[in-house]
Amino acid sequence: MQAALFIATQHERRVGIKEIAQELQIPVHFLAKILQTLSEKGILQSFKGSSGGFTLNGEPSAIRLFDIVQAIDGDQLFCRCVLGFPNCGDEHPCPVHQIWGELRNTIRDMLSKESLEDLLPISRSKIASLLDPVTSLMETRLTSA
């Protein structure tokens, strides 16, 4: 999610994997697998070569957060028992079946409604502050004072 959002903030410029990894403090090899999956699922476009990199495959308004979650994790979060019981369902509910069902639907609704464009007011400096625990803590203290 962070990588797609970072790419969206770059105004359609191709962004290299090393830049993304450095900015988001994500290991390059891990990020490469995520970006490859997002490219295969049609969320990103990948360009090879010296001027290569990644861009969004479409407008930020057309890419829902649910699309990204589903591309990376599939629909497991929304189909399986949160406690991992294979036979959990409406007929044989686990102890948290009903509560999890309500939360799951709320999460799915939020992810389905929100697009990358909805999150774009976030700036590069804000992304940086979210990654730096000291800066985030200081901002939290300043805004709550």
C-alpha positions as CSV (number, residue, x, y, z in Angstrom):
1,M,0.0,0.0,0.0
2,Q,2.8,2.4,0.9
3,A,4.7,1.8,-2.3
4,A,1.6,2.3,-4.5
5,L,0.8,5.5,-2.6
6,F,4.4,6.7,-2.9
7,I,4.3,6.1,-6.7
8,A,1.0,7.9,-6.9
9,T,2.6,11.0,-5.3
10,Q,5.2,11.1,-8.1
11,H,2.9,12.6,-10.7
12,E,3.2,9.9,-13.3
13,R,7.0,9.9,-13.2
14,R,8.6,6.5,-13.4
15,V,10.0,5.7,-10.0
16,G,12.9,3.3,-9.5
17,I,12.7,0.5,-7.0
18,K,15.8,1.7,-5.2
19,E,14.2,5.1,-4.7
20,I,11.0,3.6,-3.4
21,A,12.9,1.2,-1.1
22,Q,15.0,4.1,0.3
23,E,12.1,6.5,0.8
24,L,9.9,3.9,2.5
25,Q,12.7,2.0,4.3
26,I,11.6,-1.3,2.8
27,P,14.2,-4.0,1.8
28,V,14.7,-3.9,-2.0
29,H,14.2,-7.7,-2.4
30,F,10.9,-7.7,-0.5
31,L,9.7,-4.6,-2.3
32,A,10.6,-6.2,-5.7
33,K,8.3,-9.1,-5.1
34,I,5.5,-6.8,-4.0
35,L,5.9,-4.5,-7.0
36,Q,6.1,-7.5,-9.4
37,T,2.8,-8.8,-8.0
38,L,1.1,-5.4,-8.3
39,S,2.4,-5.2,-11.9
40,E,1.1,-8.7,-12.7
41,K,-2.3,-7.8,-11.3
42,G,-2.5,-4.6,-13.4
43,I,-2.2,-2.0,-10.6
44,L,1.3,-0.8,-11.6
45,Q,3.2,-0.7,-14.9
46,S,6.7,-1.8,-14.9
47,F,9.3,-0.4,-17.3
48,K,12.7,-2.0,-17.8
49,G,16.0,-0.4,-18.7
50,S,18.0,2.6,-17.6
51,S,14.9,4.8,-17.7
52,G,12.7,2.1,-16.1
53,G,10.7,2.1,-13.0
54,F,7.1,1.9,-12.0
55,T,4.0,4.0,-12.5
56,L,0.4,3.5,-11.7
57,N,-1.5,1.7,-14.3
58,G,-4.4,4.1,-14.4
59,E,-5.7,7.1,-12.5
60,P,-5.3,7.1,-8.7
61,S,-9.1,7.6,-8.5
62,A,-9.6,4.2,-10.2
63,I,-7.3,2.2,-7.9
64,R,-9.2,1.2,-4.8
65,L,-7.3,0.2,-1.7
66,F,-9.2,-3.1,-1.8
67,D,-7.7,-3.7,-5.3
68,I,-4.2,-3.5,-3.7
69,V,-5.0,-5.7,-0.7
70,Q,-6.6,-8.3,-3.0
71,A,-3.7,-8.2,-5.4
72,I,-1.2,-8.9,-2.6
73,D,-3.2,-11.0,-0.1
74,G,-6.1,-12.3,-2.2
75,D,-9.4,-12.5,-0.5
76,Q,-8.3,-14.7,2.4
77,L,-8.9,-11.9,4.9
78,F,-12.5,-11.7,3.8
79,C,-13.3,-15.4,3.4
80,R,-11.6,-17.3,6.2
81,C,-12.1,-17.6,9.9
82,V,-9.9,-15.1,11.8
83,L,-9.0,-17.8,14.3
84,G,-8.2,-20.3,11.5
85,F,-10.9,-22.8,12.1
86,P,-11.5,-24.6,8.7
87,N,-15.2,-25.4,9.4
88,C,-16.2,-22.0,10.9
89,G,-19.2,-20.5,9.3
90,D,-22.8,-19.4,10.0
91,E,-23.8,-22.9,10.8
92,H,-20.8,-23.7,13.0
93,P,-19.5,-20.4,14.2
94,C,-16.3,-19.9,16.2
95,P,-16.4,-17.8,19.3
96,V,-15.6,-14.5,17.4
97,H,-17.4,-15.4,14.1
98,Q,-20.2,-12.7,14.4
99,I,-17.9,-10.0,15.7
100,W,-15.3,-10.7,13.1
101,G,-17.9,-10.8,10.4
102,E,-19.0,-7.3,11.3
103,L,-15.5,-5.9,11.5
104,R,-14.5,-7.7,8.2
105,N,-17.5,-6.0,6.4
106,T,-16.5,-2.6,7.8
107,I,-12.9,-3.1,6.7
108,R,-14.0,-4.3,3.2
109,D,-16.4,-1.3,2.8
110,M,-13.7,1.2,3.8
111,L,-11.1,-0.4,1.5
112,S,-13.6,-0.5,-1.3
113,K,-14.6,3.1,-1.0
114,E,-11.2,4.7,-0.6
115,S,-8.9,5.1,-3.6
116,L,-5.3,6.1,-3.9
117,E,-6.5,9.6,-4.9
118,D,-8.4,9.9,-1.6
119,L,-5.0,9.5,0.1
120,L,-3.0,11.8,-2.2
121,P,-3.2,14.9,0.0
122,I,-0.4,13.1,1.9
123,S,2.9,14.7,0.8
124,R,6.4,13.2,0.6
125,S,7.3,15.0,3.8
126,K,4.3,13.4,5.5
127,I,5.3,10.0,4.3
128,A,8.8,10.6,5.7
129,S,7.4,11.7,9.1
130,L,5.2,8.6,9.2
131,L,8.3,6.5,8.8
132,D,10.4,8.3,11.4
133,P,9.1,7.3,14.9
134,V,10.8,10.3,16.6
135,T,9.3,12.8,14.2
136,S,5.9,11.1,14.5
137,L,6.0,11.2,18.2
138,M,7.0,14.9,18.3
139,E,4.2,15.8,15.8
140,T,1.7,13.9,18.0
141,R,2.8,15.7,21.1
142,L,2.8,19.1,19.4
143,T,-0.7,18.6,17.9
144,S,-2.2,17.3,21.2
145,A,-0.6,20.1,23.3
